[in-house]
Amino acid sequence: MATNNKLRNAAVKIGSAVGRADGTAHKAVAKATKATQVARQELNELSKQVDALKKQLQKSTKRLQTALR
């Protein structure tokens, strides 16, 4: 019976370690997912700002060209 208890204790320790590792991995994936969502939102905002600046540059270029004529 003593060997069964040792084996059972070893199995419990292994199962606990696997469970902790799985939980840690799950938390890491959740953090990474949140970070990618934030990065995607920031990228979208930056692309909108770039588009607005392009439009502004086109307008000012047109105005400058008509002023030089």
Predicted model as a PDB file, atoms N, CA, C, CB and O in Angstrom, pLDDT in the B-factor column:
MODEL        1                                                                  
ATOM      1  N   MET A   1       0.804  -1.209   0.000  1.00 53.00           N  
ATOM      2  CA  MET A   1       0.000   0.000   0.000  1.00 53.00           C  
ATOM      3  C   MET A   1       0.841   1.265   0.000  1.00 53.00           C  
ATOM      4  CB  MET A   1      -0.911   0.002   1.185  1.00 53.00           C  
ATOM      5  O   MET A   1       0.429   2.294  -0.537  1.00 53.00           O  
ATOM      6  N   ALA A   2       2.008   1.188   0.597  1.00 59.00           N  
ATOM      7  CA  ALA A   2       2.855   2.372   0.672  1.00 59.00           C  
ATOM      8  C   ALA A   2       3.273   2.840  -0.706  1.00 59.00           C  
ATOM      9  CB  ALA A   2       4.082   2.092   1.517  1.00 59.00           C  
ATOM     10  O   ALA A   2       3.339   4.044  -0.955  1.00 59.00           O  
ATOM     11  N   THR A   3       3.559   1.898  -1.619  1.00 67.00           N  
ATOM     12  CA  THR A   3       3.955   2.294  -2.960  1.00 67.00           C  
ATOM     13  C   THR A   3       2.794   2.938  -3.695  1.00 67.00           C  
ATOM     14  CB  THR A   3       4.474   1.093  -3.742  1.00 67.00           C  
ATOM     15  O   THR A   3       3.004   3.863  -4.480  1.00 67.00           O  
ATOM     16  N   ASN A   4       1.578   2.475  -3.460  1.00 83.00           N  
ATOM     17  CA  ASN A   4       0.420   3.090  -4.104  1.00 83.00           C  
ATOM     18  C   ASN A   4       0.259   4.529  -3.653  1.00 83.00           C  
ATOM     19  CB  ASN A   4      -0.851   2.296  -3.800  1.00 83.00           C  
ATOM     20  O   ASN A   4      -0.065   5.399  -4.463  1.00 83.00           O  
ATOM     21  N   ASN A   5       0.479   4.792  -2.375  1.00 88.00           N  
ATOM     22  CA  ASN A   5       0.381   6.160  -1.879  1.00 88.00           C  
ATOM     23  C   ASN A   5       1.463   7.042  -2.496  1.00 88.00           C  
ATOM     24  CB  ASN A   5       0.487   6.182  -0.351  1.00 88.00           C  
ATOM     25  O   ASN A   5       1.207   8.195  -2.842  1.00 88.00           O  
ATOM     26  N   LYS A   6       2.664   6.503  -2.631  1.00 86.00           N  
ATOM     27  CA  LYS A   6       3.751   7.275  -3.240  1.00 86.00           C  
ATOM     28  C   LYS A   6       3.433   7.582  -4.698  1.00 86.00           C  
ATOM     29  CB  LYS A   6       5.088   6.512  -3.136  1.00 86.00           C  
ATOM     30  O   LYS A   6       3.642   8.697  -5.176  1.00 86.00           O  
ATOM     31  N   LEU A   7       2.926   6.573  -5.390  1.00 88.00           N  
ATOM     32  CA  LEU A   7       2.560   6.785  -6.794  1.00 88.00           C  
ATOM     33  C   LEU A   7       1.415   7.789  -6.910  1.00 88.00           C  
ATOM     34  CB  LEU A   7       2.166   5.452  -7.456  1.00 88.00           C  
ATOM     35  O   LEU A   7       1.417   8.650  -7.789  1.00 88.00           O  
ATOM     36  N   ARG A   8       0.451   7.667  -6.023  1.00 90.00           N  
ATOM     37  CA  ARG A   8      -0.689   8.577  -6.043  1.00 90.00           C  
ATOM     38  C   ARG A   8      -0.226  10.005  -5.742  1.00 90.00           C  
ATOM     39  CB  ARG A   8      -1.762   8.128  -5.023  1.00 90.00           C  
ATOM     40  O   ARG A   8      -0.658  10.954  -6.396  1.00 90.00           O  
ATOM     41  N   ASN A   9       0.653  10.150  -4.752  1.00 90.00           N  
ATOM     42  CA  ASN A   9       1.176  11.478  -4.416  1.00 90.00           C  
ATOM     43  C   ASN A   9       1.955  12.068  -5.581  1.00 90.00           C  
ATOM     44  CB  ASN A   9       2.068  11.406  -3.173  1.00 90.00           C  
ATOM     45  O   ASN A   9       1.837  13.258  -5.874  1.00 90.00           O  
ATOM     46  N   ALA A  10       2.750  11.238  -6.244  1.00 90.00           N  
ATOM     47  CA  ALA A  10       3.498  11.711  -7.402  1.00 90.00           C  
ATOM     48  C   ALA A  10       2.544  12.149  -8.510  1.00 90.00           C  
ATOM     49  CB  ALA A  10       4.450  10.616  -7.914  1.00 90.00           C  
ATOM     50  O   ALA A  10       2.759  13.182  -9.144  1.00 90.00           O  
ATOM     51  N   ALA A  11       1.500  11.373  -8.743  1.00 91.00           N  
ATOM     52  CA  ALA A  11       0.525  11.713  -9.784  1.00 91.00           C  
ATOM     53  C   ALA A  11      -0.189  13.016  -9.444  1.00 91.00           C  
ATOM     54  CB  ALA A  11      -0.501  10.575  -9.958  1.00 91.00           C  
ATOM     55  O   ALA A  11      -0.453  13.831 -10.329  1.00 91.00           O  
ATOM     56  N   VAL A  12      -0.499  13.213  -8.181  1.00 91.00           N  
ATOM     57  CA  VAL A  12      -1.163  14.449  -7.758  1.00 91.00           C  
ATOM     58  C   VAL A  12      -0.247  15.635  -7.981  1.00 91.00           C  
ATOM     59  CB  VAL A  12      -1.582  14.371  -6.277  1.00 91.00           C  
ATOM     60  O   VAL A  12      -0.683  16.683  -8.458  1.00 91.00           O  
ATOM     61  N   LYS A  13       1.033  15.471  -7.636  1.00 92.00           N  
ATOM     62  CA  LYS A  13       1.986  16.566  -7.839  1.00 92.00           C  
ATOM     63  C   LYS A  13       2.124  16.902  -9.322  1.00 92.00           C  
ATOM     64  CB  LYS A  13       3.359  16.198  -7.252  1.00 92.00           C  
ATOM     65  O   LYS A  13       2.165  18.072  -9.704  1.00 92.00           O  
ATOM     66  N   ILE A  14       2.195  15.866 -10.148  1.00 94.00           N  
ATOM     67  CA  ILE A  14       2.312  16.092 -11.595  1.00 94.00           C  
ATOM     68  C   ILE A  14       1.061  16.780 -12.127  1.00 94.00           C  
ATOM     69  CB  ILE A  14       2.544  14.756 -12.340  1.00 94.00           C  
ATOM     70  O   ILE A  14       1.149  17.719 -12.918  1.00 94.00           O  
ATOM     71  N   GLY A  15      -0.098  16.309 -11.691  1.00 91.00           N  
ATOM     72  CA  GLY A  15      -1.349  16.922 -12.140  1.00 91.00           C  
ATOM     73  C   GLY A  15      -1.470  18.366 -11.701  1.00 91.00           C  
ATOM     74  O   GLY A  15      -1.971  19.208 -12.446  1.00 91.00           O  
ATOM     75  N   SER A  16      -1.017  18.651 -10.505  1.00 93.00           N  
ATOM     76  CA  SER A  16      -1.067  20.027 -10.011  1.00 93.00           C  
ATOM     77  C   SER A  16      -0.155  20.928 -10.827  1.00 93.00           C  
ATOM     78  CB  SER A  16      -0.674  20.082  -8.532  1.00 93.00           C  
ATOM     79  O   SER A  16      -0.522  22.050 -11.178  1.00 93.00           O  
ATOM     80  N   ALA A  17       1.041  20.426 -11.126  1.00 93.00           N  
ATOM     81  CA  ALA A  17       1.988  21.218 -11.909  1.00 93.00           C  
ATOM     82  C   ALA A  17       1.436  21.491 -13.305  1.00 93.00           C  
ATOM     83  CB  ALA A  17       3.344  20.498 -12.006  1.00 93.00           C  
ATOM     84  O   ALA A  17       1.558  22.602 -13.819  1.00 93.00           O  
ATOM     85  N   VAL A  18       0.834  20.484 -13.909  1.00 93.00           N  
ATOM     86  CA  VAL A  18       0.249  20.662 -15.240  1.00 93.00           C  
ATOM     87  C   VAL A  18      -0.892  21.670 -15.192  1.00 93.00           C  
ATOM     88  CB  VAL A  18      -0.253  19.316 -15.796  1.00 93.00           C  
ATOM     89  O   VAL A  18      -1.028  22.507 -16.085  1.00 93.00           O  
ATOM     90  N   GLY A  19      -1.706  21.587 -14.151  1.00 91.00           N  
ATOM     91  CA  GLY A  19      -2.814  22.527 -14.012  1.00 91.00           C  
ATOM     92  C   GLY A  19      -2.339  23.955 -13.846  1.00 91.00           C  
ATOM     93  O   GLY A  19      -2.902  24.881 -14.430  1.00 91.00           O  
ATOM     94  N   ARG A  20      -1.294  24.129 -13.044  1.00 91.00           N  
ATOM     95  CA  ARG A  20      -0.750  25.482 -12.858  1.00 91.00           C  
ATOM     96  C   ARG A  20      -0.168  26.010 -14.153  1.00 91.00           C  
ATOM     97  CB  ARG A  20       0.323  25.493 -11.760  1.00 91.00           C  
ATOM     98  O   ARG A  20      -0.382  27.169 -14.506  1.00 91.00           O  
ATOM     99  N   ALA A  21       0.572  25.162 -14.869  1.00 93.00           N  
ATOM    100  CA  ALA A  21       1.161  25.586 -16.144  1.00 93.00           C  
ATOM    101  C   ALA A  21       0.075  25.951 -17.145  1.00 93.00           C  
ATOM    102  CB  ALA A  21       2.059  24.479 -16.720  1.00 93.00           C  
ATOM    103  O   ALA A  21       0.205  26.925 -17.886  1.00 93.00           O  
ATOM    104  N   ASP A  22      -0.985  25.173 -17.164  1.00 92.00           N  
ATOM    105  CA  ASP A  22      -2.084  25.448 -18.088  1.00 92.00           C  
ATOM    106  C   ASP A  22      -2.759  26.773 -17.736  1.00 92.00           C  
ATOM    107  CB  ASP A  22      -3.112  24.300 -18.063  1.00 92.00           C  
ATOM    108  O   ASP A  22      -3.098  27.556 -18.623  1.00 92.00           O  
ATOM    109  N   GLY A  23      -2.951  27.015 -16.458  1.00 91.00           N  
ATOM    110  CA  GLY A  23      -3.555  28.282 -16.039  1.00 91.00           C  
ATOM    111  C   GLY A  23      -2.683  29.473 -16.382  1.00 91.00           C  
ATOM    112  O   GLY A  23      -3.173  30.510 -16.828  1.00 91.00           O  
ATOM    113  N   THR A  24      -1.377  29.313 -16.167  1.00 93.00           N  
ATOM    114  CA  THR A  24      -0.441  30.392 -16.489  1.00 93.00           C  
ATOM    115  C   THR A  24      -0.430  30.662 -17.985  1.00 93.00           C  
ATOM    116  CB  THR A  24       0.973  30.044 -16.004  1.00 93.00           C  
ATOM    117  O   THR A  24      -0.413  31.815 -18.416  1.00 93.00           O  
ATOM    118  N   ALA A  25      -0.439  29.596 -18.772  1.00 94.00           N  
ATOM    119  CA  ALA A  25      -0.459  29.757 -20.232  1.00 94.00           C  
ATOM    120  C   ALA A  25      -1.745  30.435 -20.684  1.00 94.00           C  
ATOM    121  CB  ALA A  25      -0.310  28.393 -20.929  1.00 94.00           C  
ATOM    122  O   ALA A  25      -1.726  31.279 -21.579  1.00 94.00           O  
ATOM    123  N   HIS A  26      -2.842  30.070 -20.074  1.00 94.00           N  
ATOM    124  CA  HIS A  26      -4.125  30.674 -20.431  1.00 94.00           C  
ATOM    125  C   HIS A  26      -4.117  32.173 -20.127  1.00 94.00           C  
ATOM    126  CB  HIS A  26      -5.277  29.980 -19.673  1.00 94.00           C  
ATOM    127  O   HIS A  26      -4.598  32.975 -20.927  1.00 94.00           O  
ATOM    128  N   LYS A  27      -3.573  32.545 -18.978  1.00 94.00           N  
ATOM    129  CA  LYS A  27      -3.489  33.964 -18.623  1.00 94.00           C  
ATOM    130  C   LYS A  27      -2.581  34.711 -19.588  1.00 94.00           C  
ATOM    131  CB  LYS A  27      -2.980  34.131 -17.186  1.00 94.00           C  
ATOM    132  O   LYS A  27      -2.879  35.839 -19.978  1.00 94.00           O  
ATOM    133  N   ALA A  28      -1.467  34.081 -19.975  1.00 95.00           N  
ATOM    134  CA  ALA A  28      -0.543  34.724 -20.907  1.00 95.00           C  
ATOM    135  C   ALA A  28      -1.208  34.942 -22.261  1.00 95.00           C  
ATOM    136  CB  ALA A  28       0.731  33.880 -21.072  1.00 95.00           C  
ATOM    137  O   ALA A  28      -1.021  35.987 -22.885  1.00 95.00           O  
ATOM    138  N   VAL A  29      -1.973  33.974 -22.711  1.00 95.00           N  
ATOM    139  CA  VAL A  29      -2.678  34.115 -23.998  1.00 95.00           C  
ATOM    140  C   VAL A  29      -3.717  35.221 -23.910  1.00 95.00           C  
ATOM    141  CB  VAL A  29      -3.354  32.782 -24.407  1.00 95.00           C  
ATOM    142  O   VAL A  29      -3.891  35.988 -24.857  1.00 95.00           O  
ATOM    143  N   ALA A  30      -4.404  35.308 -22.786  1.00 95.00           N  
ATOM    144  CA  ALA A  30      -5.405  36.363 -22.610  1.00 95.00           C  
ATOM    145  C   ALA A  30      -4.749  37.742 -22.647  1.00 95.00           C  
ATOM    146  CB  ALA A  30      -6.164  36.171 -21.283  1.00 95.00           C  
ATOM    147  O   ALA A  30      -5.279  38.668 -23.261  1.00 95.00           O  
ATOM    148  N   LYS A  31      -3.596  37.876 -21.990  1.00 95.00           N  
ATOM    149  CA  LYS A  31      -2.887  39.162 -22.008  1.00 95.00           C  
ATOM    150  C   LYS A  31      -2.419  39.506 -23.416  1.00 95.00           C  
ATOM    151  CB  LYS A  31      -1.685  39.129 -21.049  1.00 95.00           C  
ATOM    152  O   LYS A  31      -2.522  40.653 -23.849  1.00 95.00           O  
ATOM    153  N   ALA A  32      -1.907  38.508 -24.124  1.00 95.00           N  
ATOM    154  CA  ALA A  32      -1.448  38.744 -25.483  1.00 95.00           C  
ATOM    155  C   ALA A  32      -2.601  39.151 -26.390  1.00 95.00           C  
ATOM    156  CB  ALA A  32      -0.760  37.502 -26.033  1.00 95.00           C  
ATOM    157  O   ALA A  32      -2.441  40.012 -27.255  1.00 95.00           O  
ATOM    158  N   THR A  33      -3.748  38.541 -26.198  1.00 96.00           N  
ATOM    159  CA  THR A  33      -4.922  38.885 -27.000  1.00 96.00           C  
ATOM    160  C   THR A  33      -5.345  40.327 -26.748  1.00 96.00           C  
ATOM    161  CB  THR A  33      -6.084  37.931 -26.691  1.00 96.00           C  
ATOM    162  O   THR A  33      -5.656  41.064 -27.684  1.00 96.00           O  
ATOM    163  N   LYS A  34      -5.353  40.720 -25.485  1.00 96.00           N  
ATOM    164  CA  LYS A  34      -5.707  42.106 -25.162  1.00 96.00           C  
ATOM    165  C   LYS A  34      -4.704  43.069 -25.768  1.00 96.00           C  
ATOM    166  CB  LYS A  34      -5.779  42.309 -23.644  1.00 96.00           C  
ATOM    167  O   LYS A  34      -5.082  44.122 -26.282  1.00 96.00           O  
ATOM    168  N   ALA A  35      -3.425  42.714 -25.710  1.00 96.00           N  
ATOM    169  CA  ALA A  35      -2.392  43.588 -26.261  1.00 96.00           C  
ATOM    170  C   ALA A  35      -2.547  43.736 -27.768  1.00 96.00           C  
ATOM    171  CB  ALA A  35      -1.001  43.050 -25.927  1.00 96.00           C  
ATOM    172  O   ALA A  35      -2.368  44.829 -28.304  1.00 96.00           O  
ATOM    173  N   THR A  36      -2.878  42.645 -28.459  1.00 96.00           N  
ATOM    174  CA  THR A  36      -3.056  42.748 -29.907  1.00 96.00           C  
ATOM    175  C   THR A  36      -4.285  43.571 -30.255  1.00 96.00           C  
ATOM    176  CB  THR A  36      -3.166  41.361 -30.530  1.00 96.00           C  
ATOM    177  O   THR A  36      -4.286  44.285 -31.257  1.00 96.00           O  
ATOM    178  N   GLN A  37      -5.331  43.481 -29.440  1.00 96.00           N  
ATOM    179  CA  GLN A  37      -6.525  44.288 -29.695  1.00 96.00           C  
ATOM    180  C   GLN A  37      -6.212  45.770 -29.528  1.00 96.00           C  
ATOM    181  CB  GLN A  37      -7.672  43.877 -28.752  1.00 96.00           C  
ATOM    182  O   GLN A  37      -6.650  46.596 -30.328  1.00 96.00           O  
ATOM    183  N   VAL A  38      -5.456  46.101 -28.491  1.00 96.00           N  
ATOM    184  CA  VAL A  38      -5.077  47.498 -28.265  1.00 96.00           C  
ATOM    185  C   VAL A  38      -4.193  47.994 -29.407  1.00 96.00           C  
ATOM    186  CB  VAL A  38      -4.344  47.655 -26.909  1.00 96.00           C  
ATOM    187  O   VAL A  38      -4.366  49.108 -29.901  1.00 96.00           O  
ATOM    188  N   ALA A  39      -3.249  47.157 -29.818  1.00 97.00           N  
ATOM    189  CA  ALA A  39      -2.361  47.543 -30.916  1.00 97.00           C  
ATOM    190  C   ALA A  39      -3.154  47.746 -32.205  1.00 97.00           C  
ATOM    191  CB  ALA A  39      -1.267  46.477 -31.127  1.00 97.00           C  
ATOM    192  O   ALA A  39      -2.874  48.673 -32.966  1.00 97.00           O  
ATOM    193  N   ARG A  40      -4.138  46.888 -32.453  1.00 96.00           N  
ATOM    194  CA  ARG A  40      -4.958  47.017 -33.656  1.00 96.00           C  
ATOM    195  C   ARG A  40      -5.753  48.328 -33.627  1.00 96.00           C  
ATOM    196  CB  ARG A  40      -5.915  45.812 -33.788  1.00 96.00           C  
ATOM    197  O   ARG A  40      -5.859  49.015 -34.643  1.00 96.00           O  
ATOM    198  N   GLN A  41      -6.304  48.667 -32.470  1.00 97.00           N  
ATOM    199  CA  GLN A  41      -7.060  49.914 -32.348  1.00 97.00           C  
ATOM    200  C   GLN A  41      -6.151  51.126 -32.571  1.00 97.00           C  
ATOM    201  CB  GLN A  41      -7.732  50.001 -30.965  1.00 97.00           C  
ATOM    202  O   GLN A  41      -6.531  52.077 -33.253  1.00 97.00           O  
ATOM    203  N   GLU A  42      -4.952  51.083 -31.992  1.00 97.00           N  
ATOM    204  CA  GLU A  42      -4.018  52.189 -32.171  1.00 97.00           C  
ATOM    205  C   GLU A  42      -3.607  52.315 -33.631  1.00 97.00           C  
ATOM    206  CB  GLU A  42      -2.781  51.998 -31.288  1.00 97.00           C  
ATOM    207  O   GLU A  42      -3.484  53.424 -34.153  1.00 97.00           O  
ATOM    208  N   LEU A  43      -3.396  51.186 -34.287  1.00 97.00           N  
ATOM    209  CA  LEU A  43      -3.029  51.213 -35.701  1.00 97.00           C  
ATOM    210  C   LEU A  43      -4.152  51.802 -36.545  1.00 97.00           C  
ATOM    211  CB  LEU A  43      -2.686  49.804 -36.191  1.00 97.00           C  
ATOM    212  O   LEU A  43      -3.896  52.575 -37.468  1.00 97.00           O  
ATOM    213  N   ASN A  44      -5.386  51.443 -36.235  1.00 97.00           N  
ATOM    214  CA  ASN A  44      -6.524  52.012 -36.966  1.00 97.00           C  
ATOM    215  C   ASN A  44      -6.608  53.517 -36.762  1.00 97.00           C  
ATOM    216  CB  ASN A  44      -7.834  51.351 -36.522  1.00 97.00           C  
ATOM    217  O   ASN A  44      -6.862  54.261 -37.710  1.00 97.00           O  
ATOM    218  N   GLU A  45      -6.395  53.969 -35.530  1.00 97.00           N  
ATOM    219  CA  GLU A  45      -6.439  55.403 -35.257  1.00 97.00           C  
ATOM    220  C   GLU A  45      -5.324  56.133 -35.992  1.00 97.00           C  
ATOM    221  CB  GLU A  45      -6.336  55.664 -33.754  1.00 97.00           C  
ATOM    222  O   GLU A  45      -5.539  57.214 -36.540  1.00 97.00           O  
ATOM    223  N   LEU A  46      -4.134  55.543 -36.003  1.00 97.00           N  
ATOM    224  CA  LEU A  46      -3.019  56.168 -36.712  1.00 97.00           C  
ATOM    225  C   LEU A  46      -3.271  56.220 -38.212  1.00 97.00           C  
ATOM    226  CB  LEU A  46      -1.724  55.415 -36.430  1.00 97.00           C  
ATOM    227  O   LEU A  46      -2.939  57.210 -38.862  1.00 97.00           O  
ATOM    228  N   SER A  47      -3.851  55.170 -38.760  1.00 97.00           N  
ATOM    229  CA  SER A  47      -4.130  55.182 -40.195  1.00 97.00           C  
ATOM    230  C   SER A  47      -5.181  56.239 -40.536  1.00 97.00           C  
ATOM    231  CB  SER A  47      -4.603  53.794 -40.660  1.00 97.00           C  
ATOM    232  O   SER A  47      -5.112  56.860 -41.597  1.00 97.00           O  
ATOM    233  N   LYS A  48      -6.142  56.445 -39.653  1.00 97.00           N  
ATOM    234  CA  LYS A  48      -7.127  57.510 -39.870  1.00 97.00           C  
ATOM    235  C   LYS A  48      -6.455  58.880 -39.836  1.00 97.00           C  
ATOM    236  CB  LYS A  48      -8.244  57.440 -38.808  1.00 97.00           C  
ATOM    237  O   LYS A  48      -6.767  59.755 -40.644  1.00 97.00           O  
ATOM    238  N   GLN A  49      -5.538  59.053 -38.901  1.00 98.00           N  
ATOM    239  CA  GLN A  49      -4.821  60.328 -38.813  1.00 98.00           C  
ATOM    240  C   GLN A  49      -3.981  60.561 -40.061  1.00 98.00           C  
ATOM    241  CB  GLN A  49      -3.930  60.361 -37.562  1.00 98.00           C  
ATOM    242  O   GLN A  49      -3.915  61.681 -40.567  1.00 98.00           O  
ATOM    243  N   VAL A  50      -3.339  59.507 -40.557  1.00 98.00           N  
ATOM    244  CA  VAL A  50      -2.531  59.640 -41.767  1.00 98.00           C  
ATOM    245  C   VAL A  50      -3.419  60.002 -42.951  1.00 98.00           C  
ATOM    246  CB  VAL A  50      -1.754  58.335 -42.054  1.00 98.00           C  
ATOM    247  O   VAL A  50      -3.051  60.853 -43.761  1.00 98.00           O  
ATOM    248  N   ASP A  51      -4.571  59.374 -43.059  1.00 97.00           N  
ATOM    249  CA  ASP A  51      -5.496  59.696 -44.149  1.00 97.00           C  
ATOM    250  C   ASP A  51      -5.952  61.149 -44.069  1.00 97.00           C  
ATOM    251  CB  ASP A  51      -6.711  58.760 -44.114  1.00 97.00           C  
ATOM    252  O   ASP A  51      -6.050  61.830 -45.089  1.00 97.00           O  
ATOM    253  N   ALA A  52      -6.230  61.617 -42.863  1.00 97.00           N  
ATOM    254  CA  ALA A  52      -6.645  63.011 -42.694  1.00 97.00           C  
ATOM    255  C   ALA A  52      -5.521  63.951 -43.096  1.00 97.00           C  
ATOM    256  CB  ALA A  52      -7.070  63.281 -41.240  1.00 97.00           C  
ATOM    257  O   ALA A  52      -5.767  64.976 -43.731  1.00 97.00           O  
ATOM    258  N   LEU A  53      -4.297  63.612 -42.734  1.00 97.00           N  
ATOM    259  CA  LEU A  53      -3.163  64.453 -43.112  1.00 97.00           C  
ATOM    260  C   LEU A  53      -2.935  64.441 -44.624  1.00 97.00           C  
ATOM    261  CB  LEU A  53      -1.898  63.989 -42.389  1.00 97.00           C  
ATOM    262  O   LEU A  53      -2.554  65.462 -45.197  1.00 97.00           O  
ATOM    263  N   LYS A  54      -3.162  63.307 -45.268  1.00 97.00           N  
ATOM    264  CA  LYS A  54      -3.031  63.245 -46.725  1.00 97.00           C  
ATOM    265  C   LYS A  54      -4.049  64.166 -47.393  1.00 97.00           C  
ATOM    266  CB  LYS A  54      -3.213  61.796 -47.225  1.00 97.00           C  
ATOM    267  O   LYS A  54      -3.719  64.901 -48.324  1.00 97.00           O  
ATOM    268  N   LYS A  55      -5.288  64.119 -46.906  1.00 97.00           N  
ATOM    269  CA  LYS A  55      -6.323  64.992 -47.469  1.00 97.00           C  
ATOM    270  C   LYS A  55      -5.953  66.450 -47.277  1.00 97.00           C  
ATOM    271  CB  LYS A  55      -7.686  64.706 -46.826  1.00 97.00           C  
ATOM    272  O   LYS A  55      -6.111  67.269 -48.182  1.00 97.00           O  
ATOM    273  N   GLN A  56      -5.458  66.764 -46.087  1.00 97.00           N  
ATOM    274  CA  GLN A  56      -5.081  68.141 -45.799  1.00 97.00           C  
ATOM    275  C   GLN A  56      -3.940  68.579 -46.715  1.00 97.00           C  
ATOM    276  CB  GLN A  56      -4.675  68.295 -44.322  1.00 97.00           C  
ATOM    277  O   GLN A  56      -3.934  69.706 -47.211  1.00 97.00           O  
ATOM    278  N   LEU A  57      -2.963  67.675 -46.938  1.00 97.00           N  
ATOM    279  CA  LEU A  57      -1.843  67.989 -47.826  1.00 97.00           C  
ATOM    280  C   LEU A  57      -2.321  68.191 -49.254  1.00 97.00           C  
ATOM    281  CB  LEU A  57      -0.792  66.879 -47.777  1.00 97.00           C  
ATOM    282  O   LEU A  57      -1.834  69.088 -49.942  1.00 97.00           O  
ATOM    283  N   GLN A  58      -3.258  67.382 -49.711  1.00 96.00           N  
ATOM    284  CA  GLN A  58      -3.787  67.545 -51.059  1.00 96.00           C  
ATOM    285  C   GLN A  58      -4.497  68.882 -51.212  1.00 96.00           C  
ATOM    286  CB  GLN A  58      -4.740  66.403 -51.398  1.00 96.00           C  
ATOM    287  O   GLN A  58      -4.337  69.558 -52.228  1.00 96.00           O  
ATOM    288  N   LYS A  59      -5.274  69.263 -50.218  1.00 96.00           N  
ATOM    289  CA  LYS A  59      -5.975  70.545 -50.281  1.00 96.00           C  
ATOM    290  C   LYS A  59      -4.992  71.701 -50.311  1.00 96.00           C  
ATOM    291  CB  LYS A  59      -6.925  70.696 -49.095  1.00 96.00           C  
ATOM    292  O   LYS A  59      -5.140  72.634 -51.101  1.00 96.00           O  
ATOM    293  N   SER A  60      -3.994  71.637 -49.453  1.00 96.00           N  
ATOM    294  CA  SER A  60      -3.037  72.745 -49.418  1.00 96.00           C  
ATOM    295  C   SER A  60      -2.202  72.778 -50.694  1.00 96.00           C  
ATOM    296  CB  SER A  60      -2.120  72.628 -48.187  1.00 96.00           C  
ATOM    297  O   SER A  60      -1.804  73.853 -51.141  1.00 96.00           O  
ATOM    298  N   THR A  61      -1.936  71.630 -51.279  1.00 95.00           N  
ATOM    299  CA  THR A  61      -1.204  71.588 -52.549  1.00 95.00           C  
ATOM    300  C   THR A  61      -2.024  72.232 -53.651  1.00 95.00           C  
ATOM    301  CB  THR A  61      -0.847  70.139 -52.930  1.00 95.00           C  
ATOM    302  O   THR A  61      -1.491  72.991 -54.460  1.00 95.00           O  
ATOM    303  N   LYS A  62      -3.304  71.937 -53.690  1.00 94.00           N  
ATOM    304  CA  LYS A  62      -4.186  72.553 -54.695  1.00 94.00           C  
ATOM    305  C   LYS A  62      -4.227  74.054 -54.525  1.00 94.00           C  
ATOM    306  CB  LYS A  62      -5.605  71.980 -54.601  1.00 94.00           C  
ATOM    307  O   LYS A  62      -4.139  74.802 -55.499  1.00 94.00           O  
ATOM    308  N   ARG A  63      -4.360  74.492 -53.287  1.00 94.00           N  
ATOM    309  CA  ARG A  63      -4.408  75.937 -53.021  1.00 94.00           C  
ATOM    310  C   ARG A  63      -3.116  76.618 -53.432  1.00 94.00           C  
ATOM    311  CB  ARG A  63      -4.681  76.201 -51.540  1.00 94.00           C  
ATOM    312  O   ARG A  63      -3.138  77.707 -54.005  1.00 94.00           O  
ATOM    313  N   LEU A  64      -1.995  75.982 -53.143  1.00 93.00           N  
ATOM    314  CA  LEU A  64      -0.699  76.543 -53.505  1.00 93.00           C  
ATOM    315  C   LEU A  64      -0.543  76.594 -55.019  1.00 93.00           C  
ATOM    316  CB  LEU A  64       0.437  75.724 -52.880  1.00 93.00           C  
ATOM    317  O   LEU A  64      -0.038  77.578 -55.559  1.00 93.00           O  
ATOM    318  N   GLN A  65      -0.969  75.550 -55.701  1.00 92.00           N  
ATOM    319  CA  GLN A  65      -0.852  75.537 -57.164  1.00 92.00           C  
ATOM    320  C   GLN A  65      -1.719  76.632 -57.790  1.00 92.00           C  
ATOM    321  CB  GLN A  65      -1.256  74.156 -57.725  1.00 92.00           C  
ATOM    322  O   GLN A  65      -1.295  77.291 -58.740  1.00 92.00           O  
ATOM    323  N   THR A  66      -2.924  76.828 -57.265  1.00 91.00           N  
ATOM    324  CA  THR A  66      -3.762  77.887 -57.831  1.00 91.00           C  
ATOM    325  C   THR A  66      -3.222  79.252 -57.474  1.00 91.00           C  
ATOM    326  CB  THR A  66      -5.202  77.755 -57.346  1.00 91.00           C  
ATOM    327  O   THR A  66      -3.394  80.196 -58.244  1.00 91.00           O  
ATOM    328  N   ALA A  67      -2.578  79.386 -56.340  1.00 91.00           N  
ATOM    329  CA  ALA A  67      -2.003  80.667 -55.969  1.00 91.00           C  
ATOM    330  C   ALA A  67      -0.785  81.004 -56.818  1.00 91.00           C  
ATOM    331  CB  ALA A  67      -1.627  80.663 -54.503  1.00 91.00           C  
ATOM    332  O   ALA A  67      -0.524  82.177 -57.086  1.00 91.00           O  
ATOM    333  N   LEU A  68      -0.049  80.008 -57.237  1.00 89.00           N  
ATOM    334  CA  LEU A  68       1.140  80.239 -58.064  1.00 89.00           C  
ATOM    335  C   LEU A  68       0.813  80.503 -59.521  1.00 89.00           C  
ATOM    336  CB  LEU A  68       2.063  79.061 -57.971  1.00 89.00           C  
ATOM    337  O   LEU A  68       1.668  80.985 -60.263  1.00 89.00           O  
ATOM    338  N   ARG A  69      -0.389  80.203 -59.944  1.00 84.00           N  
ATOM    339  CA  ARG A  69      -0.745  80.430 -61.347  1.00 84.00           C  
ATOM    340  C   ARG A  69      -1.050  81.845 -61.632  1.00 84.00           C  
ATOM    341  CB  ARG A  69      -1.901  79.603 -61.736  1.00 84.00           C  
ATOM    342  O   ARG A  69      -1.367  82.191 -62.771  1.00 84.00           O  
TER     343      ARG A  69                                                      
ENDMDL                                                                          
END                                                                             
